[in-house]
C-alpha cells in the first residue's frame, strides 16, 4: 500500500476547476472516513471498494483525517483512539487498500467548500467512484453529501449501516441487540468496560496496540517489576486497567520477527511463552498510574515475568487477552509492589488455564 499526504497530491487545498496541475494518482474508487479501529463496519466498506475497483479496473483507495476532526476541535474531549495512524496503515493494507491518502485536518481544510472538495477528488485525486456511508457529509458547514457528488458527476455507492446479529447476555454493552450498529463508539465502550470478547467480535480480530519501547520513569525497576514503556502515539487510549497480554516484535515492514523477544534474552531468562507463535506473555498496565501521581500522563507498561532483555527501540505488537481489574491507587511503593505481585500471580494463573 502506498501512503500519500493530501498536500503531496495537490498544489493548493483550494484547487479550482481551471487548474491544470497533473494528477499523480491512477484512477481509483475512494472511501472517506476516520476508520478508527477498522472494525467490521469499516471492513464491509472496504470490501465494497475492492469489488467496485475490481469490476471497473480501478485502484482501491481510502482517505482518512489526521488529526481526527473531533481531536482538532476539542482535543481534551475527543474520543479515545482505537488505532493510531501507523496501526490504521497496517490494518488498511491488510484489508486490500492500495492507496491511502492522509488529509491533514486543520483550519484551512475544514473551510473548504463542498465544490472545492469535489474538485480535489475528481481533478487532483482522479477519483472515478466513491463508496460512502449513508450519513456522509463534507465541506464547510457539512453542506456536501452523496447527492451533491452525484450531481457533480461522480459515481457514488452508499453503504447502509452495518449491524451485528448478536444478543450476548453476558455482554456489558447495553445497546448490544439484534439491530445494533457496529461503530467505533461501541468498540470503545466495550473496551472501557473490559469486555474484550464483545469488542473483538465487532473488530473481527483481537484488540492490540503497536508501539516502540521508549525510556520511562524506571520506577518498576526499583520495586523488582521492570516494564517496557510503549509509546502510545495517541492523546489517550481506549482501555484502562490491568491486562494479560502477549507480545511479538515487528520488523520495519510490520512482520513478526520469529522469537524476536526471546532471542534477546540474557542469562537464560527467556520469559513465559505467550498464546500465539513467537510471543512472550506479559502483564500490562494501561492508564494514568494513580499510585505514582503522574497526572494525565497516559502509559502502556508491560512487565514480562522471567524475561531479562534490553527491549529499548523495539516495535512491539501488544495483544490484549484478559482484563483483570481497573487501575488502583496504592498507599506507597511497598503497597504498590504487593499489588503488582498479586496481579502478576493472578494473570499467570489465568494464562496457565488457557494452555
Residue frames as qw, qx, qy, qz and C-alpha x, y, z in Angstrom:
[[0.000, 0.887, 0.461, 0.000, 0.00, 0.00, 0.00],
 [0.395, 0.298, -0.011, 0.869, 1.24, 3.47, -0.88],
 [0.241, -0.766, -0.478, 0.356, 0.56, 6.31, 1.54],
 [0.290, 0.441, 0.157, 0.835, 0.31, 9.95, 0.46],
 [0.083, -0.535, -0.444, 0.714, -0.42, 13.11, 2.38],
 [0.381, 0.783, 0.492, -0.017, -3.01, 15.21, 0.62],
 [0.003, 0.919, -0.154, -0.364, -0.68, 18.20, 0.31],
 [0.415, -0.327, 0.707, 0.470, 1.67, 15.96, -1.71],
 [0.387, 0.361, 0.798, 0.288, -1.04, 15.48, -4.31],
 [0.167, 0.879, 0.411, 0.173, -2.43, 18.99, -4.70],
 [0.425, 0.337, -0.098, 0.834, -0.71, 22.31, -5.18],
 [0.191, -0.218, 0.256, -0.922, -3.39, 24.12, -3.18],
 [0.115, 0.282, 0.900, -0.311, -6.22, 22.87, -0.99],
 [0.376, 0.624, 0.303, -0.614, -8.41, 25.42, -2.83],
 [0.267, -0.063, 0.745, 0.607, -7.91, 23.86, -6.25],
 [0.486, 0.478, 0.138, -0.719, -10.28, 25.30, -8.86],
 [0.811, 0.370, 0.451, -0.048, -11.75, 23.69, -11.94],
 [0.515, 0.844, -0.152, -0.009, -9.35, 25.66, -14.17],
 [0.407, -0.682, 0.597, 0.111, -6.21, 24.23, -12.52],
 [0.821, 0.460, -0.306, -0.142, -4.06, 22.11, -14.83],
 [0.240, -0.604, 0.747, -0.142, -1.66, 20.54, -12.33],
 [0.574, 0.168, -0.761, -0.252, -1.10, 16.93, -13.46],
 [0.837, -0.379, 0.107, -0.380, -2.87, 14.25, -11.46],
 [0.041, 0.566, -0.818, 0.093, -0.39, 11.87, -9.83],
 [0.520, -0.063, 0.791, -0.315, -2.74, 9.06, -8.84],
 [0.084, -0.084, -0.880, -0.460, -4.14, 6.34, -11.05],
 [0.538, -0.289, -0.271, -0.744, -7.91, 6.31, -11.46],
 [0.149, 0.025, -0.893, 0.424, -9.47, 4.96, -8.28],
 [0.517, -0.608, -0.473, -0.373, -12.57, 4.22, -6.25],
 [0.176, 0.326, -0.513, 0.774, -12.36, 6.01, -2.92],
 [0.516, -0.677, -0.519, -0.079, -13.96, 5.80, 0.51],
 [0.123, 0.554, -0.276, 0.775, -13.57, 8.53, 3.13],
 [0.676, -0.651, -0.231, -0.256, -13.71, 8.49, 6.91],
 [0.328, -0.763, 0.505, -0.235, -11.84, 8.18, 10.20],
 [0.842, 0.165, -0.512, -0.033, -11.68, 4.37, 10.06],
 [0.193, -0.581, 0.633, -0.474, -10.80, 4.31, 13.74],
 [0.663, -0.183, 0.662, -0.298, -10.44, 0.67, 14.71],
 [0.385, 0.293, -0.721, -0.496, -11.08, -0.65, 11.17],
 [0.495, 0.008, 0.749, -0.441, -13.96, -2.68, 12.62],
 [0.402, 0.264, 0.859, 0.175, -16.40, -4.97, 10.77],
 [0.329, 0.837, 0.347, -0.265, -18.44, -1.99, 9.53],
 [0.038, 0.795, -0.418, -0.437, -15.31, -0.45, 8.03],
 [0.339, -0.218, 0.864, 0.303, -14.32, -3.80, 6.60],
 [0.479, 0.562, 0.673, -0.037, -17.67, -4.04, 4.80],
 [0.241, 0.911, -0.017, -0.333, -16.98, -0.63, 3.29],
 [0.142, -0.627, 0.670, 0.371, -13.52, -1.74, 2.16],
 [0.486, 0.120, 0.852, 0.151, -14.94, -4.92, 0.65],
 [0.451, 0.778, 0.414, -0.144, -17.34, -2.81, -1.43],
 [0.071, 0.867, -0.336, -0.362, -14.46, -0.59, -2.55],
 [0.316, -0.357, 0.823, 0.308, -12.43, -3.63, -3.63],
 [0.527, 0.402, 0.748, 0.018, -15.41, -5.10, -5.52],
 [0.381, 0.888, 0.167, -0.198, -16.06, -1.91, -7.49],
 [0.093, -0.772, 0.526, 0.345, -12.34, -1.43, -8.10],
 [0.443, -0.116, 0.854, 0.247, -12.06, -4.94, -9.50],
 [0.503, 0.599, 0.621, -0.045, -15.19, -4.60, -11.67],
 [0.317, 0.940, 0.100, -0.074, -14.18, -1.22, -13.12],
 [0.793, 0.242, -0.056, 0.555, -10.41, -1.84, -13.23],
 [0.064, -0.882, 0.113, -0.452, -9.73, 0.96, -10.75],
 [0.365, 0.248, -0.684, 0.582, -7.41, 1.30, -7.79],
 [0.555, -0.646, -0.524, -0.034, -8.77, 0.85, -4.25],
 [0.282, 0.365, -0.287, 0.840, -8.17, 3.98, -2.16],
 [0.439, -0.707, -0.532, 0.158, -9.06, 5.37, 1.28],
 [0.138, 0.598, -0.162, 0.773, -8.90, 8.92, 2.63],
 [0.570, -0.578, -0.517, 0.271, -8.55, 9.42, 6.38],
 [0.031, -0.900, 0.025, -0.435, -8.04, 12.51, 8.53],
 [0.714, -0.267, -0.340, 0.551, -5.15, 13.37, 10.86],
 [0.166, -0.018, 0.849, -0.502, -5.91, 14.53, 13.42],
 [0.037, -0.506, -0.844, -0.171, -9.42, 13.12, 13.52],
 [0.050, -0.631, -0.254, -0.731, -11.88, 16.04, 13.33],
 [0.586, -0.754, -0.245, -0.167, -13.03, 15.86, 16.96],
 [0.743, -0.309, -0.094, 0.586, -9.38, 15.87, 18.05],
 [0.324, 0.339, 0.154, 0.870, -8.94, 19.10, 16.11],
 [0.268, -0.682, -0.273, -0.624, -12.00, 20.83, 17.53],
 [0.575, -0.675, 0.219, -0.407, -11.69, 19.72, 21.16],
 [0.506, 0.390, -0.752, 0.163, -8.60, 17.60, 21.90],
 [0.149, -0.248, 0.750, -0.594, -9.38, 17.23, 25.61],
 [0.656, 0.131, 0.436, -0.602, -12.91, 15.93, 24.90],
 [0.572, 0.390, -0.572, -0.439, -12.14, 13.83, 21.83],
 [0.970, -0.133, 0.018, -0.204, -12.92, 10.11, 21.92],
 [0.553, -0.525, 0.617, 0.194, -10.09, 7.78, 22.82],
 [0.461, 0.547, -0.574, -0.399, -8.22, 6.42, 19.83],
 [0.959, -0.025, 0.258, -0.109, -8.68, 2.78, 18.94],
 [0.833, 0.190, 0.229, 0.467, -5.90, 2.99, 16.35],
 [0.163, -0.748, 0.190, 0.615, -3.15, 5.50, 15.72],
 [0.507, 0.695, -0.276, -0.429, -2.02, 6.35, 12.19],
 [0.099, 0.466, -0.868, -0.143, 0.57, 3.57, 11.93],
 [0.377, 0.095, 0.888, -0.244, -1.93, 0.98, 13.16],
 [0.602, 0.594, 0.251, -0.471, -4.54, 2.18, 10.66],
 [0.352, 0.654, -0.557, -0.371, -1.99, 1.95, 7.85],
 [0.080, -0.257, 0.963, 0.010, -1.17, -1.66, 8.71],
 [0.452, 0.305, 0.763, -0.348, -4.82, -2.70, 9.01],
 [0.546, 0.665, 0.042, -0.508, -5.97, -0.94, 5.84],
 [0.250, 0.550, -0.737, -0.303, -3.16, -2.58, 3.89],
 [0.234, -0.058, 0.960, -0.141, -4.20, -5.95, 5.34],
 [0.475, 0.497, 0.637, -0.348, -7.75, -5.38, 4.07],
 [0.589, 0.403, 0.580, 0.394, -6.70, -4.72, 0.49],
 [0.123, 0.961, 0.089, -0.232, -6.32, -0.94, 0.28],
 [0.771, 0.319, 0.134, 0.535, -3.81, 0.01, -2.42],
 [0.263, 0.455, -0.046, 0.849, -3.62, 3.77, -1.80],
 [0.374, -0.690, -0.517, 0.343, -4.03, 5.65, 1.47],
 [0.187, 0.604, 0.068, 0.772, -4.50, 9.43, 1.39],
 [0.420, -0.502, -0.525, 0.544, -3.98, 11.23, 4.70],
 [0.054, 0.764, 0.243, 0.596, -5.75, 14.59, 4.78],
 [0.316, -0.045, -0.479, 0.818, -4.35, 16.98, 7.36],
 [0.201, -0.769, -0.576, -0.192, -7.44, 18.24, 9.19],
 [0.335, -0.236, -0.225, 0.884, -6.80, 21.89, 10.01],
 [0.188, 0.627, 0.297, -0.695, -8.49, 25.28, 9.71],
 [0.205, 0.433, -0.503, -0.719, -7.73, 25.52, 6.01],
 [0.103, -0.052, -0.954, -0.277, -9.03, 22.06, 5.21],
 [0.059, 0.489, 0.807, -0.324, -12.25, 22.41, 7.21],
 [0.192, 0.604, 0.111, -0.765, -13.02, 25.70, 5.43],
 [0.048, -0.071, 0.774, 0.627, -13.13, 24.02, 2.00],
 [0.623, 0.197, 0.057, -0.755, -16.46, 24.37, 0.26],
 [0.801, 0.135, 0.570, -0.122, -18.25, 21.27, -0.98],
 [0.679, 0.731, -0.025, -0.063, -17.42, 22.36, -4.54],
 [0.110, 0.800, -0.587, 0.060, -13.71, 22.77, -3.78],
 [0.542, -0.328, 0.763, -0.129, -13.53, 19.37, -2.10],
 [0.824, 0.389, 0.397, -0.111, -15.32, 17.69, -5.03],
 [0.485, 0.829, -0.275, -0.034, -12.85, 19.39, -7.38],
 [0.198, -0.640, 0.738, -0.074, -9.97, 17.90, -5.39],
 [0.735, -0.012, 0.662, -0.143, -11.49, 14.44, -5.59],
 [0.770, 0.559, 0.303, -0.040, -12.13, 14.50, -9.31],
 [0.476, 0.858, -0.157, 0.111, -9.33, 16.68, -10.68],
 [0.026, -0.763, 0.612, -0.206, -6.44, 16.02, -8.29],
 [0.498, -0.307, 0.782, -0.215, -7.03, 12.54, -6.91],
 [0.348, 0.203, -0.761, -0.509, -8.51, 11.03, -10.09],
 [0.358, 0.123, 0.815, -0.438, -11.50, 9.62, -8.22],
 [0.282, -0.042, -0.686, -0.670, -13.97, 7.90, -10.55],
 [0.632, -0.440, -0.547, -0.329, -16.28, 6.35, -7.96],
 [0.128, -0.429, 0.571, -0.689, -16.95, 6.64, -4.24],
 [0.579, -0.373, -0.724, -0.038, -18.26, 4.32, -1.53],
 [0.060, -0.366, 0.342, -0.863, -19.73, 6.31, 1.36],
 [0.020, -0.304, -0.846, 0.437, -21.85, 5.82, 4.42],
 [0.010, 0.662, 0.653, 0.367, -25.48, 6.85, 4.11],
 [0.273, -0.908, -0.270, 0.168, -24.92, 9.75, 6.54],
 [0.632, -0.073, 0.122, 0.761, -21.73, 11.11, 4.95],
 [0.129, 0.974, 0.188, 0.016, -21.38, 14.93, 4.84],
 [0.674, -0.090, 0.089, 0.728, -18.43, 17.10, 3.90],
 [0.242, 0.580, 0.209, 0.750, -17.35, 20.63, 3.11],
 [0.037, 0.148, -0.358, 0.921, -17.67, 23.82, 5.11],
 [0.505, -0.022, 0.344, -0.792, -20.67, 23.56, 7.47],
 [0.370, 0.063, 0.927, -0.022, -21.23, 19.98, 6.14],
 [0.505, 0.497, 0.040, -0.704, -23.09, 21.28, 3.08],
 [0.449, 0.379, -0.700, -0.405, -21.98, 18.43, 0.81],
 [0.724, -0.095, 0.610, -0.306, -23.42, 14.93, 0.70],
 [0.512, 0.024, 0.804, 0.302, -23.70, 11.93, -1.61],
 [0.448, 0.738, 0.505, 0.008, -26.35, 13.58, -3.77],
 [0.036, 0.920, -0.199, -0.335, -24.11, 16.64, -4.22],
 [0.323, -0.460, 0.732, 0.384, -21.32, 14.36, -5.51],
 [0.512, 0.365, 0.759, 0.169, -23.71, 12.58, -7.87],
 [0.306, 0.907, 0.252, -0.141, -24.84, 15.93, -9.24],
 [0.166, -0.791, 0.444, 0.387, -21.18, 16.84, -9.64],
 [0.693, 0.520, -0.417, -0.275, -20.79, 13.80, -11.89],
 [0.022, 0.427, -0.886, 0.181, -19.21, 11.20, -9.63],
 [0.713, -0.164, -0.628, -0.264, -20.46, 7.64, -9.23],
 [0.225, -0.411, 0.609, -0.640, -21.46, 7.18, -5.57],
 [0.644, -0.230, -0.718, -0.130, -22.45, 3.95, -3.82],
 [0.387, -0.553, 0.356, -0.647, -23.95, 4.31, -0.36],
 [0.482, -0.023, -0.862, 0.157, -23.34, 1.51, 2.10],
 [0.566, -0.635, -0.197, -0.488, -26.09, 1.29, 4.67],
 [0.387, -0.637, 0.533, -0.400, -25.37, 0.95, 8.37],
 [0.612, 0.161, -0.774, 0.021, -23.73, -2.37, 9.19],
 [0.646, -0.504, 0.267, -0.507, -25.18, -4.19, 12.19],
 [0.138, 0.251, -0.952, 0.110, -24.31, -7.34, 14.08],
 [0.690, -0.248, -0.460, -0.500, -26.76, -10.12, 14.90],
 [0.411, 0.027, -0.797, 0.440, -25.54, -10.98, 18.37],
 [0.533, -0.647, -0.098, -0.535, -27.55, -10.93, 21.54],
 [0.583, 0.137, -0.669, 0.439, -24.90, -11.81, 24.10],
 [0.549, -0.753, -0.283, -0.226, -26.49, -11.74, 27.54],
 [0.756, -0.399, -0.137, 0.501, -23.03, -11.75, 29.13],
 [0.424, 0.418, 0.090, 0.798, -22.00, -8.55, 27.36],
 [0.221, -0.543, -0.408, 0.700, -21.85, -5.35, 29.37],
 [0.024, 0.018, 0.362, 0.932, -22.77, -3.38, 26.24],
 [0.303, 0.391, 0.629, -0.600, -26.27, -2.11, 27.00],
 [0.531, 0.552, -0.069, -0.639, -27.10, -1.38, 23.36],
 [0.026, 0.298, -0.902, -0.312, -25.90, -4.72, 22.00],
 [0.650, 0.277, 0.562, -0.430, -29.04, -6.16, 20.34],
 [0.678, 0.291, 0.635, 0.230, -30.16, -7.70, 17.07],
 [0.425, 0.814, 0.269, 0.292, -30.11, -4.37, 15.26],
 [0.438, -0.792, 0.075, 0.419, -27.07, -2.75, 16.88],
 [0.507, 0.843, -0.160, 0.081, -24.91, -0.60, 14.68],
 [0.844, -0.142, -0.016, 0.517, -21.27, -1.61, 14.52],
 [0.143, 0.940, -0.033, 0.307, -19.34, 1.54, 15.36],
 [0.468, 0.377, -0.496, 0.627, -16.10, 2.78, 16.84],
 [0.373, -0.501, 0.276, -0.731, -18.12, 4.17, 19.75],
 [0.925, -0.242, -0.072, -0.282, -19.47, 0.72, 20.64],
 [0.829, 0.193, -0.385, 0.358, -15.99, -0.77, 20.47],
 [0.145, 0.496, -0.420, 0.746, -14.67, 1.97, 22.76],
 [0.630, -0.449, 0.148, -0.616, -17.48, 1.41, 25.27],
 [0.975, -0.101, -0.185, -0.064, -16.79, -2.31, 25.38],
 [0.660, 0.315, -0.414, 0.542, -13.05, -1.88, 25.79],
 [0.126, -0.545, 0.331, -0.760, -13.58, 0.68, 28.53],
 [0.795, -0.355, 0.121, -0.476, -15.75, -1.85, 30.36],
 [0.293, -0.473, 0.831, -0.024, -13.09, -4.55, 29.95],
 [0.821, 0.259, 0.450, -0.239, -15.31, -6.68, 27.70],
 [0.092, -0.514, 0.677, 0.519, -12.60, -7.81, 25.30],
 [0.367, 0.187, 0.896, 0.163, -14.64, -10.68, 23.88],
 [0.344, 0.772, 0.507, -0.169, -17.51, -8.44, 22.72],
 [0.061, 0.845, -0.243, -0.472, -15.13, -5.75, 21.43],
 [0.250, -0.337, 0.804, 0.421, -13.15, -8.34, 19.49],
 [0.444, 0.446, 0.777, 0.031, -16.38, -9.61, 17.93],
 [0.303, 0.896, 0.222, -0.238, -17.08, -6.16, 16.48],
 [0.065, -0.774, 0.490, 0.395, -13.47, -5.72, 15.37],
 [0.909, 0.373, -0.138, -0.125, -13.25, -9.14, 13.74],
 [0.670, 0.352, -0.486, 0.437, -9.89, -9.67, 15.47],
 [0.623, -0.534, -0.383, 0.424, -8.23, -9.35, 18.86],
 [0.001, 0.992, 0.005, 0.127, -7.65, -5.80, 20.03],
 [0.799, -0.125, -0.018, 0.588, -3.99, -4.80, 20.04],
 [0.002, -0.986, 0.089, 0.144, -1.71, -1.77, 20.31],
 [0.830, 0.248, 0.015, 0.499, 1.58, -1.38, 18.44],
 [0.061, -0.986, 0.110, -0.113, 4.34, 0.93, 19.59],
 [0.597, 0.488, -0.460, 0.440, 8.04, 1.47, 20.16],
 [0.712, -0.537, -0.329, 0.310, 9.65, 0.83, 23.54],
 [0.200, 0.756, -0.151, 0.605, 10.88, 4.15, 24.93],
 [0.369, 0.050, -0.641, 0.672, 12.51, 5.15, 28.21],
 [0.427, -0.724, -0.424, -0.337, 10.14, 5.78, 31.09],
 [0.351, -0.814, 0.244, -0.392, 10.50, 6.67, 34.75],
 [0.557, 0.276, -0.751, 0.224, 12.10, 3.29, 35.58],
 [0.517, -0.440, 0.388, -0.623, 10.06, 3.12, 38.78],
 [0.956, -0.028, -0.142, -0.255, 9.32, -0.55, 38.10],
 [0.669, 0.370, -0.546, 0.342, 12.98, -1.43, 38.43],
 [0.064, -0.471, 0.547, -0.689, 13.06, -0.06, 41.96],
 [0.687, -0.174, 0.428, -0.560, 10.32, -2.47, 43.06],
 [0.339, -0.210, 0.906, 0.143, 11.60, -5.50, 41.09],
 [0.562, 0.531, 0.631, -0.059, 8.99, -5.27, 38.35],
 [0.126, -0.372, 0.397, 0.830, 10.75, -3.72, 35.32],
 [0.553, 0.613, 0.522, -0.215, 8.42, -2.77, 32.49],
 [0.360, 0.164, 0.501, 0.770, 8.63, -1.92, 28.81],
 [0.162, 0.631, 0.285, -0.703, 7.15, 1.56, 28.32],
 [0.415, 0.321, 0.701, 0.483, 5.41, 1.52, 24.93],
 [0.043, 0.216, -0.092, -0.971, 4.80, 4.78, 23.07],
 [0.389, 0.491, 0.723, -0.290, 1.03, 5.09, 22.54],
 [0.113, 0.005, 0.491, 0.864, 1.08, 7.76, 19.79],
 [0.226, -0.613, -0.617, -0.438, -2.44, 8.94, 20.68],
 [0.219, -0.588, 0.180, -0.758, -3.97, 11.52, 23.02],
 [0.521, -0.297, 0.638, -0.483, -5.44, 8.79, 25.20],
 [0.095, 0.079, -0.971, -0.204, -6.01, 5.04, 24.90],
 [0.593, -0.215, -0.379, -0.677, -9.36, 3.30, 24.62],
 [0.832, -0.353, -0.424, -0.062, -8.91, 0.89, 27.52],
 [0.121, -0.701, 0.478, -0.516, -7.60, 1.16, 31.07],
 [0.836, -0.419, 0.208, -0.285, -6.50, -1.20, 33.78],
 [0.324, -0.497, 0.803, 0.059, -4.55, -4.40, 34.26],
 [0.849, 0.370, -0.107, -0.362, -4.49, -6.98, 31.47],
 [0.728, -0.173, 0.598, 0.287, -2.89, -10.22, 30.39],
 [0.481, 0.771, -0.220, -0.355, -1.17, -9.68, 27.04],
 [0.824, -0.079, 0.385, 0.408, 1.06, -11.49, 24.65],
 [0.078, 0.901, -0.198, -0.378, 3.66, -9.57, 22.71],
 [0.832, 0.231, 0.290, 0.413, 5.61, -10.05, 19.50],
 [0.233, -0.621, 0.241, 0.708, 8.36, -7.93, 17.97],
 [0.643, 0.701, 0.306, -0.032, 7.84, -6.47, 14.48],
 [0.582, -0.045, 0.301, 0.754, 10.39, -5.65, 11.79],
 [0.010, -0.332, 0.096, 0.938, 10.43, -2.42, 9.75],
 [0.287, -0.069, -0.644, -0.706, 7.78, -3.85, 7.41],
 [0.626, -0.214, 0.196, -0.723, 5.42, -4.82, 10.22],
 [0.816, 0.061, -0.553, -0.156, 6.16, -8.53, 10.01],
 [0.780, -0.590, 0.157, -0.133, 6.50, -10.66, 13.13],
 [0.250, 0.644, -0.712, 0.129, 10.11, -11.48, 13.96],
 [0.862, -0.136, -0.484, -0.062, 10.40, -15.15, 14.82],
 [0.749, -0.447, -0.323, 0.367, 11.16, -15.42, 18.55],
 [0.300, 0.732, -0.039, 0.611, 12.07, -11.74, 18.40],
 [0.408, -0.793, 0.209, -0.401, 11.97, -11.17, 22.16],
 [0.914, -0.366, 0.167, 0.053, 13.37, -14.46, 23.43],
 [0.795, 0.400, -0.049, 0.453, 16.34, -14.10, 21.07],
 [0.125, 0.749, -0.234, 0.606, 17.38, -11.02, 23.06],
 [0.764, -0.624, -0.057, -0.154, 17.17, -12.75, 26.44],
 [0.261, 0.630, -0.634, 0.366, 20.21, -12.88, 28.69],
 [0.154, -0.330, 0.811, -0.457, 21.31, -15.39, 31.31],
 [0.133, -0.155, -0.973, -0.105, 18.66, -17.87, 30.19],
 [0.198, 0.435, 0.568, -0.670, 15.76, -15.66, 31.33],
 [0.051, 0.103, 0.694, 0.711, 13.62, -16.13, 28.20],
 [0.425, -0.017, 0.076, -0.902, 10.25, -15.26, 29.71],
 [0.493, 0.217, 0.786, -0.305, 6.93, -17.09, 29.66],
 [0.138, 0.148, 0.756, 0.623, 5.54, -18.22, 26.32],
 [0.394, 0.197, 0.094, -0.893, 2.56, -16.29, 25.03],
 [0.647, 0.282, 0.642, -0.301, -0.57, -17.76, 23.46],
 [0.709, 0.692, 0.023, -0.135, 0.41, -17.12, 19.83],
 [0.882, 0.155, 0.022, 0.445, 3.56, -18.16, 17.96],
 [0.527, 0.366, -0.110, 0.759, 6.76, -16.22, 18.70],
 [0.263, -0.770, -0.053, -0.579, 5.12, -14.27, 21.52],
 [0.334, 0.050, -0.699, 0.631, 6.05, -13.67, 25.14],
 [0.369, -0.706, -0.598, -0.090, 3.42, -13.43, 27.87],
 [0.222, 0.225, -0.277, 0.907, 3.16, -10.16, 29.75],
 [0.181, -0.704, -0.628, 0.278, 1.12, -8.29, 32.34],
 [0.243, 0.411, 0.217, 0.852, 0.14, -4.81, 31.22],
 [0.094, -0.668, -0.466, 0.573, -0.92, -1.65, 32.99],
 [0.219, 0.393, 0.402, 0.798, -2.51, 0.93, 30.73],
 [0.257, -0.854, -0.448, -0.057, -3.69, 4.21, 32.22],
 [0.038, 0.884, -0.129, 0.447, -2.51, 7.09, 34.37],
 [0.645, 0.043, -0.590, 0.484, -0.75, 5.14, 37.16],
 [0.360, -0.819, -0.132, -0.427, -2.53, 6.83, 40.09],
 [0.816, -0.517, -0.119, 0.231, -0.13, 5.36, 42.65],
 [0.645, -0.096, 0.071, 0.755, 2.84, 7.34, 41.27],
 [0.003, -0.836, -0.250, 0.489, 1.00, 10.68, 40.84],
 [0.381, -0.080, 0.508, 0.769, 1.79, 11.30, 37.17],
 [0.294, 0.451, 0.088, -0.838, -1.39, 13.25, 36.42],
 [0.744, 0.521, 0.137, -0.394, -2.59, 12.91, 32.84],
 [0.086, 0.593, -0.754, -0.270, 0.46, 11.02, 31.67],
 [0.931, 0.125, 0.088, -0.332, -1.08, 8.05, 29.85],
 [0.040, -0.567, 0.816, 0.106, 1.16, 4.99, 29.71],
 [0.965, 0.062, -0.159, -0.201, 1.19, 1.44, 28.44],
 [0.090, -0.643, 0.742, -0.165, 3.68, -0.51, 30.54],
 [0.935, 0.036, -0.285, -0.206, 4.25, -4.24, 30.12],
 [0.390, -0.596, 0.688, -0.141, 6.02, -6.46, 32.63],
 [0.785, 0.280, -0.518, -0.192, 7.42, -9.73, 31.26],
 [0.770, -0.513, 0.348, -0.153, 7.73, -12.34, 34.00],
 [0.836, -0.210, 0.439, 0.252, 11.01, -14.27, 33.84],
 [0.665, 0.627, 0.151, 0.377, 12.32, -12.26, 30.88],
 [0.405, -0.729, 0.137, 0.535, 15.60, -10.41, 31.07],
 [0.578, 0.366, 0.444, 0.579, 16.36, -8.45, 27.91],
 [0.078, -0.426, 0.028, 0.901, 17.05, -4.95, 26.58],
 [0.364, 0.577, 0.721, 0.125, 13.91, -4.04, 24.62],
 [0.027, 0.735, 0.052, -0.675, 14.52, -0.32, 24.02],
 [0.149, 0.475, -0.497, -0.711, 13.78, 0.70, 20.44],
 [0.133, 0.137, 0.957, 0.220, 11.82, -2.44, 19.56],
 [0.485, -0.035, -0.213, -0.848, 8.49, -2.11, 17.79],
 [0.097, 0.046, 0.957, -0.270, 6.11, -4.32, 19.79],
 [0.504, -0.238, -0.486, -0.673, 2.64, -5.60, 18.98],
 [0.135, -0.066, 0.777, -0.612, 0.71, -5.98, 22.24],
 [0.471, -0.272, -0.664, -0.513, -2.40, -8.19, 22.05],
 [0.376, -0.280, 0.482, -0.740, -4.86, -7.82, 24.93],
 [0.382, -0.024, -0.914, -0.136, -6.06, -11.21, 26.16],
 [0.489, -0.535, -0.685, 0.072, -7.81, -10.83, 29.50],
 [0.134, -0.676, 0.111, -0.716, -8.99, -7.94, 31.72],
 [0.471, -0.143, -0.747, 0.448, -8.17, -8.38, 35.40],
 [0.213, -0.781, -0.492, 0.319, -9.30, -5.13, 37.04],
 [0.205, 0.928, 0.087, 0.300, -9.16, -1.37, 36.73],
 [0.409, 0.453, -0.420, 0.672, -6.28, 0.78, 37.94],
 [0.624, -0.677, -0.382, 0.080, -5.94, 1.01, 41.70],
 [0.063, 0.811, -0.320, 0.486, -4.32, 3.60, 43.94],
 [0.818, -0.246, -0.426, 0.298, -1.89, 2.16, 46.48],
 [0.331, -0.934, 0.096, -0.089, -0.52, 3.93, 49.54],
 [0.331, -0.743, 0.562, 0.151, 3.22, 3.90, 48.91],
 [0.447, 0.525, -0.675, -0.263, 5.65, 1.82, 46.85],
 [0.130, -0.178, 0.953, -0.206, 5.55, -1.19, 49.16],
 [0.567, 0.349, 0.573, -0.479, 1.79, -1.47, 48.81],
 [0.579, 0.628, -0.256, -0.453, 2.15, -0.95, 45.06],
 [0.174, 0.449, -0.872, -0.092, 4.76, -3.72, 44.91],
 [0.333, 0.051, 0.887, -0.316, 2.47, -6.10, 46.80],
 [0.612, 0.512, 0.281, -0.534, -0.43, -5.24, 44.50],
 [0.489, 0.610, -0.513, -0.355, 1.62, -5.84, 41.36],
 [0.056, -0.299, 0.950, -0.073, 2.93, -9.12, 42.77],
 [0.492, 0.253, 0.736, -0.390, -0.63, -10.33, 43.24],
 [0.598, 0.626, -0.022, -0.501, -1.71, -9.14, 39.78],
 [0.299, 0.548, -0.745, -0.236, 1.20, -10.97, 38.12],
 [0.211, -0.091, 0.954, -0.193, 0.39, -14.13, 40.04],
 [0.563, 0.422, 0.520, -0.485, -3.30, -13.95, 39.11],
 [0.562, 0.662, -0.225, -0.442, -2.56, -13.34, 35.43],
 [0.141, 0.434, -0.882, -0.115, -0.02, -16.14, 35.25],
 [0.382, 0.111, 0.864, -0.310, -2.63, -18.43, 36.79],
 [0.614, 0.577, 0.206, -0.498, -5.13, -17.30, 34.13],
 [0.382, 0.637, -0.575, -0.343, -2.55, -17.95, 31.41],
 [0.113, -0.254, 0.960, -0.040, -1.84, -21.47, 32.65],
 [0.535, 0.313, 0.676, -0.399, -5.56, -22.30, 32.39],
 [0.570, 0.660, -0.088, -0.482, -5.52, -21.36, 28.69],
 [0.088, 0.529, -0.806, -0.249, -2.81, -23.83, 27.74]]
